[in-house]
Amino acid sequence: MSGPNGEPHLSLGRGEEEEREDGEDHNGFGEAEYAAINSMLDQINSCLDHLEEKNDHLHARLKELLECNRQTRLELQQLSEGEDGENDTQRPEPDT
């Protein structure tokens, strides 16, 4: 049987009928199963937090790199413009 999103139904313990007889929830999950699911969700949440931190760090580094590249490009552009101006003044005028 599939779950609401098409995932297969996983049985984490005894059969559903047995669990109902033991007084557990009608959906087949007892305290141990809920604790296991909560533990897995905590681990997933921890991994997602770690990934988010890494993503934030990479984003900050990329912004720094972008700014550094901008500054370098501007400096090269200014040097190029300065050299063009010097070359214009040093070139001899063509004879007419």
Backbone as a printed PyTorch tensor [residue, N CA C, xyz], in Angstrom:
tensor([[[  0.8440,  -1.1830,   0.0000],
         [  0.0000,   0.0000,   0.0000],
         [  0.8820,   1.2370,   0.0000]],

        [[  0.4810,   2.2880,  -0.7130],
         [  1.2730,   3.5080,  -0.8150],
         [  0.7500,   4.5690,   0.1270]],

        [[  1.6580,   5.4820,   0.4990],
         [  1.2920,   6.6220,   1.3180],
         [  0.6480,   7.7020,   0.4730]],

        [[  0.3470,   8.8710,   1.0720],
         [ -0.3500,   9.9410,   0.3450],
         [  0.4620,  10.5240,  -0.8050]],

        [[  1.7880,  10.4150,  -0.7490],
         [  2.6300,  10.9520,  -1.8200],
         [  3.1860,   9.8600,  -2.7210]],

        [[  2.6230,   8.6760,  -2.6360],
         [  3.0540,   7.5820,  -3.4790],
         [  4.2110,   6.7850,  -2.9170]],

        [[  4.6530,   7.1110,  -1.6930],
         [  5.7420,   6.3530,  -1.1010],
         [  5.2000,   5.0090,  -0.6260]],

        [[  6.0360,   4.0010,  -0.6590],
         [  5.5660,   2.7100,  -0.1550],
         [  5.3650,   2.7800,   1.3500]],

        [[  4.3880,   2.0500,   1.8460],
         [  4.1280,   1.9970,   3.2840],
         [  5.2100,   1.1510,   3.9230]],

        [[  5.8800,   1.6920,   4.9190],
         [  6.9340,   0.9590,   5.6070],
         [  6.4180,   0.4640,   6.9420]],

        [[  6.5730,  -0.7860,   7.1740],
         [  6.1970,  -1.3520,   8.4580],
         [  7.4410,  -1.3360,   9.3370]],

        [[  7.3610,  -0.6530,  10.4600],
         [  8.5230,  -0.5180,  11.3250],
         [  8.4860,  -1.4660,  12.5220]],

        [[  7.5420,  -2.3410,  12.5520],
         [  7.4850,  -3.2340,  13.7040],
         [  6.4960,  -4.3430,  13.4430]],

        [[  5.6850,  -4.6010,  14.4720],
         [  4.6930,  -5.6690,  14.3810],
         [  3.5780,  -5.2750,  13.4260]],

        [[  2.7120,  -6.2180,  13.1240],
         [  1.5710,  -5.9570,  12.2490],
         [  0.6160,  -4.9630,  12.8810]],

        [[ -0.1840,  -4.3090,  12.0610],
         [ -1.0890,  -3.2680,  12.5570],
         [ -2.1080,  -3.8130,  13.5420]],

        [[ -2.6120,  -5.0000,  13.2820],
         [ -3.6190,  -5.5580,  14.1770],
         [ -3.0430,  -5.7910,  15.5610]],

        [[ -1.8120,  -6.2720,  15.6290],
         [ -1.1620,  -6.5040,  16.9000],
         [ -0.9690,  -5.1950,  17.6510]],

        [[ -0.5870,  -4.1450,  16.9290],
         [ -0.3660,  -2.8500,  17.5680],
         [ -1.6660,  -2.2950,  18.1310]],

        [[ -2.7380,  -2.4960,  17.4460],
         [ -4.0300,  -2.0100,  17.9590],
         [ -4.4040,  -2.7300,  19.2410]],

        [[ -4.1170,  -4.0130,  19.2910],
         [ -4.4180,  -4.7740,  20.4980],
         [ -3.5820,  -4.2880,  21.6710]],

        [[ -2.3740,  -3.7820,  21.3930],
         [ -1.5090,  -3.3060,  22.4640],
         [ -1.8690,  -1.8950,  22.9090]],

        [[ -2.8630,  -1.2790,  22.3030],
         [ -3.2710,   0.0520,  22.7000],
         [ -2.5080,   1.1640,  22.0150]],

        [[ -1.7680,   0.8360,  20.9690],
         [ -1.0370,   1.8680,  20.2440],
         [ -1.9590,   2.5330,  19.2450]],

        [[ -1.4750,   3.6100,  18.6240],
         [ -2.2750,   4.3750,  17.6700],
         [ -2.8250,   3.4860,  16.5720]],

        [[ -3.9630,   3.8970,  16.0320],
         [ -4.6240,   3.1160,  14.9900],
         [ -3.8580,   3.1100,  13.6720]],

        [[ -2.9020,   4.0190,  13.4890],
         [ -2.1460,   4.0650,  12.2350],
         [ -0.9640,   3.1000,  12.2360]],

        [[ -0.7590,   2.3550,  13.3160],
         [  0.2760,   1.3400,  13.3280],
         [  1.5950,   1.7850,  13.9200]],

        [[  1.6950,   3.0050,  14.4090],
         [  2.9520,   3.4810,  14.9680],
         [  2.8400,   3.5830,  16.4790]],

        [[  3.8400,   3.0700,  17.1570],
         [  3.9100,   3.1780,  18.6030],
         [  4.9360,   4.2270,  18.9930]],

        [[  5.1980,   4.3130,  20.2680],
         [  6.1480,   5.3050,  20.7780],
         [  7.5410,   5.1160,  20.1840]],

        [[  7.9660,   3.8690,  20.0430],
         [  9.3060,   3.6020,  19.5160],
         [  9.4190,   4.0850,  18.0730]],

        [[  8.3710,   3.8430,  17.2930],
         [  8.3980,   4.2650,  15.9000],
         [  8.4170,   5.7870,  15.7910]],

        [[  7.6040,   6.4500,  16.6130],
         [  7.5930,   7.9220,  16.6010],
         [  8.9440,   8.4760,  17.0480]],

        [[  9.5560,   7.8450,  18.0310],
         [ 10.8780,   8.2830,  18.4930],
         [ 11.9090,   8.1100,  17.3710]],

        [[ 11.8240,   6.9890,  16.6360],
         [ 12.7580,   6.7610,  15.5320],
         [ 12.5530,   7.8000,  14.4330]],

        [[ 11.3050,   8.0990,  14.1150],
         [ 11.0060,   9.1120,  13.0820],
         [ 11.5040,  10.4730,  13.5410]],

        [[ 11.2540,  10.8190,  14.8020],
         [ 11.7270,  12.1050,  15.3270],
         [ 13.2490,  12.1950,  15.2700]],

        [[ 13.9190,  11.1050,  15.5700],
         [ 15.3810,  11.0910,  15.5110],
         [ 15.8640,  11.3080,  14.0790]],

        [[ 15.2180,  10.6270,  13.1300],
         [ 15.5900,  10.8080,  11.7230],
         [ 15.3420,  12.2450,  11.2690]],

        [[ 14.2110,  12.8040,  11.6750],
         [ 13.9050,  14.1890,  11.3010],
         [ 14.9090,  15.1570,  11.9190]],

        [[ 15.3370,  14.8800,  13.1440],
         [ 16.3630,  15.7140,  13.7820],
         [ 17.6750,  15.6490,  13.0080]],

        [[ 18.0360,  14.4510,  12.5580],
         [ 19.2680,  14.2960,  11.7800],
         [ 19.1590,  15.0400,  10.4440]],

        [[ 18.0090,  14.9190,   9.7930],
         [ 17.7990,  15.6230,   8.5220],
         [ 17.8710,  17.1230,   8.7480]],

        [[ 17.2380,  17.6000,   9.8110],
         [ 17.2500,  19.0270,  10.1230],
         [ 18.6740,  19.5140,  10.3770]],

        [[ 19.4510,  18.7130,  11.0930],
         [ 20.8430,  19.0650,  11.3660],
         [ 21.6440,  19.1470,  10.0670]],

        [[ 21.4410,  18.1770,   9.1780],
         [ 22.1370,  18.1960,   7.8870],
         [ 21.7370,  19.4110,   7.0630]],

        [[ 20.4610,  19.7300,   7.0690],
         [ 19.9950,  20.8980,   6.3170],
         [ 20.5690,  22.1920,   6.8880]],

        [[ 20.6560,  22.2760,   8.2130],
         [ 21.2740,  23.4500,   8.8340],
         [ 22.7330,  23.5790,   8.4180]],

        [[ 23.4310,  22.4480,   8.4050],
         [ 24.8460,  22.4440,   8.0010],
         [ 24.9810,  22.8900,   6.5430]],

        [[ 24.1230,  22.3710,   5.6740],
         [ 24.1500,  22.7700,   4.2670],
         [ 23.8480,  24.2570,   4.1030]],

        [[ 22.9180,  24.7570,   4.8930],
         [ 22.5780,  26.1810,   4.8200],
         [ 23.7690,  27.0440,   5.2430]],

        [[ 24.4810,  26.6250,   6.2790],
         [ 25.6750,  27.3560,   6.7160],
         [ 26.7350,  27.3620,   5.6150]],

        [[ 26.9570,  26.1960,   5.0010],
         [ 27.9330,  26.1110,   3.9140],
         [ 27.5200,  27.0010,   2.7450]],

        [[ 26.2340,  26.9900,   2.4190],
         [ 25.7260,  27.8080,   1.3280],
         [ 25.9300,  29.2930,   1.6240]],

        [[ 25.6370,  29.7030,   2.8470],
         [ 25.8390,  31.0980,   3.2380],
         [ 27.3150,  31.4840,   3.1410]],

        [[ 28.1930,  30.5780,   3.5760],
         [ 29.6330,  30.8460,   3.5230],
         [ 30.0930,  30.9760,   2.0700]],

        [[ 29.6450,  30.0510,   1.2230],
         [ 30.0100,  30.1120,  -0.1970],
         [ 29.4770,  31.3790,  -0.8510]],

        [[ 28.2690,  31.7650,  -0.4950],
         [ 27.6730,  32.9820,  -1.0490],
         [ 28.5040,  34.2040,  -0.6760]],

        [[ 28.9210,  34.2670,   0.5830],
         [ 29.7500,  35.3940,   1.0350],
         [ 31.0930,  35.4070,   0.3040]],

        [[ 31.7120,  34.2380,   0.1440],
         [ 32.9980,  34.1560,  -0.5580],
         [ 32.8520,  34.5680,  -2.0250]],

        [[ 31.7680,  34.1450,  -2.6560],
         [ 31.5430,  34.5050,  -4.0610],
         [ 31.3150,  36.0080,  -4.2220]],

        [[ 30.6200,  36.6050,  -3.2530],
         [ 30.4350,  38.0630,  -3.3080],
         [ 31.7780,  38.7750,  -3.1750]],

        [[ 32.6550,  38.2640,  -2.2830],
         [ 33.9960,  38.8410,  -2.1320],
         [ 34.7770,  38.7110,  -3.4350]],

        [[ 34.7120,  37.5450,  -4.0520],
         [ 35.4120,  37.3090,  -5.3090],
         [ 34.8880,  38.2300,  -6.4070]],

        [[ 33.5900,  38.3870,  -6.4710],
         [ 32.9890,  39.2720,  -7.4560],
         [ 33.4660,  40.7100,  -7.2630]],

        [[ 33.4930,  41.1700,  -6.0240],
         [ 33.9480,  42.5320,  -5.7420],
         [ 35.4260,  42.6870,  -6.0840]],

        [[ 36.2270,  41.6890,  -5.7670],
         [ 37.6500,  41.7230,  -6.0900],
         [ 37.8410,  41.7910,  -7.6070]],

        [[ 37.0950,  40.9900,  -8.3520],
         [ 37.1830,  41.0120,  -9.8110],
         [ 36.7510,  42.3650, -10.3760]],

        [[ 35.7320,  42.9640,  -9.7810],
         [ 35.2870,  44.2960, -10.2100],
         [ 36.4000,  45.3210, -10.0310]],

        [[ 37.0350,  45.2840,  -8.8550],
         [ 38.1130,  46.2280,  -8.5670],
         [ 39.2780,  46.0310,  -9.5390]],

        [[ 39.6280,  44.7830,  -9.7850],
         [ 40.7240,  44.4890, -10.7130],
         [ 40.3840,  44.9880, -12.1160]],

        [[ 39.1510,  44.7370, -12.5430],
         [ 38.7360,  45.1900, -13.8700],
         [ 38.7930,  46.7110, -13.9760]],

        [[ 38.3400,  47.4140, -12.9440],
         [ 38.3880,  48.8790, -12.9550],
         [ 39.8290,  49.3840, -12.9930]],

        [[ 40.7090,  48.7470, -12.2080],
         [ 42.1170,  49.1540, -12.2090],
         [ 42.7500,  48.9370, -13.5830]],

        [[ 42.4680,  47.7870, -14.1910],
         [ 43.0060,  47.5170, -15.5260],
         [ 42.4450,  48.4990, -16.5530]],

        [[ 41.1870,  48.8200, -16.4050],
         [ 40.5690,  49.7750, -17.3250],
         [ 41.2190,  51.1560, -17.1740]],

        [[ 41.4700,  51.5700, -15.9320],
         [ 42.1110,  52.8640, -15.7050],
         [ 43.5380,  52.8670, -16.2380]],

        [[ 44.2750,  51.7730, -16.0370],
         [ 45.6330,  51.6780, -16.5750],
         [ 45.6190,  51.7330, -18.0980]],

        [[ 44.6910,  51.0310, -18.6850],
         [ 44.5830,  51.0100, -20.1380],
         [ 44.2600,  52.4010, -20.6800]],

        [[ 43.3550,  53.0990, -20.0260],
         [ 43.0040,  54.4550, -20.4540],
         [ 44.1880,  55.3980, -20.2840]],

        [[ 44.9540,  55.2200, -19.2120],
         [ 46.1340,  56.0470, -18.9760],
         [ 47.2020,  55.8060, -20.0230]],

        [[ 47.4240,  54.5540, -20.3930],
         [ 48.4100,  54.2330, -21.4150],
         [ 47.9740,  54.7660, -22.7740]],

        [[ 46.6960,  54.6930, -23.0680],
         [ 46.1910,  55.2140, -24.3380],
         [ 46.4230,  56.7150, -24.4190]],

        [[ 46.2350,  57.4030, -23.3220],
         [ 46.4640,  58.8490, -23.2950],
         [ 47.9300,  59.1800, -23.4850]],

        [[ 48.8360,  58.4110, -22.8660],
         [ 50.2720,  58.6370, -23.0270],
         [ 50.7080,  58.3310, -24.4560]],

        [[ 50.1960,  57.2860, -25.0250],
         [ 50.5480,  56.9100, -26.3890],
         [ 50.0890,  57.9680, -27.3830]],

        [[ 48.9760,  58.5960, -27.1320],
         [ 48.4770,  59.6410, -28.0280],
         [ 49.4070,  60.8500, -28.0120]],

        [[ 49.9590,  61.1890, -26.8680],
         [ 50.8370,  62.3600, -26.7780],
         [ 52.2330,  62.0490, -27.2980]],

        [[ 52.6580,  60.8050, -27.2890],
         [ 53.9890,  60.4250, -27.7420],
         [ 54.0470,  60.1270, -29.2340]],

        [[ 52.9270,  59.9140, -29.8590],
         [ 52.9200,  59.5810, -31.2870],
         [ 53.2390,  60.8390, -32.0980]],

        [[ 54.1130,  60.6830, -33.0650],
         [ 54.3870,  61.8470, -33.9210],
         [ 53.2070,  62.1020, -34.8370]],

        [[ 53.0310,  63.3550, -35.1120],
         [ 51.9580,  63.7310, -36.0330],
         [ 52.3460,  63.2810, -37.4360]],

        [[ 51.3970,  62.7450, -38.1710],
         [ 51.7040,  62.3400, -39.5530],
         [ 51.9480,  63.5510, -40.4130]],

        [[ 52.9060,  63.4420, -41.3270],
         [ 53.2020,  64.5270, -42.2650],
         [ 52.0580,  64.6430, -43.2640]],

        [[ 51.6670,  65.8500, -43.4810],
         [ 50.6040,  66.0670, -44.4580],
         [ 51.1160,  66.6870, -45.7260]]])
